[in-house]
Amino acid sequence: MRYWFKLEGLTYELETSPAYRDQFVQCGFTDVETEEATEWYCNEARREYELIQGDLYPRMVELLGQKDADHYVENWWAMVVVIEKGEMRQGYCRRCRSS
């Protein structure tokens, strides 16, 4: 994950889904539900990686140049690795109502 953060200059502050739910509740929201979506997110990231390193790659080079196209391919590969290793998980908060 550190490699991916460095590659993109990211400064995420990651939390667990329960921690996010607690933060919403502390802000006055009620009926906060979380949903795990990591499997979908991983499949989508893999699909996008396959597209940008394959069929979309020539168009990316045309529009962005070789260096930037290669950067995006490497970035997506690193993101897929991070997701597959379980270092980053995707989730959603739903049915949030302000009190």
LINFENJO-V141586 format. One record per backbone hydrogen bond with DSSP energy under -0.5 kcal/mol. NH is the residue of the N-H (numbers start at 0). CO is the residue of the C=O. If there is no record, write none. Layout:
NH CO
NH CO
This chain:
4 0
5 1
6 2
7 3
8 4
9 4
19 15
20 16
21 17
22 18
23 19
24 20
25 21
26 22
27 24
28 23
29 96
32 30
32 93
34 91
36 89
37 89
40 36
41 37
42 38
43 39
44 40
45 41
46 42
47 43
48 44
49 45
50 46
51 47
52 48
53 49
55 50
56 50
56 53
57 53
59 55
60 56
61 57
62 58
63 59
64 59
64 60
68 64
69 65
70 66
71 67
72 68
73 69
74 70
75 71
76 72
77 73
78 74
79 75
80 76
81 77
82 78
83 79
84 80
85 82
86 81
87 81
91 34
93 32
96 29
96 94
98 27
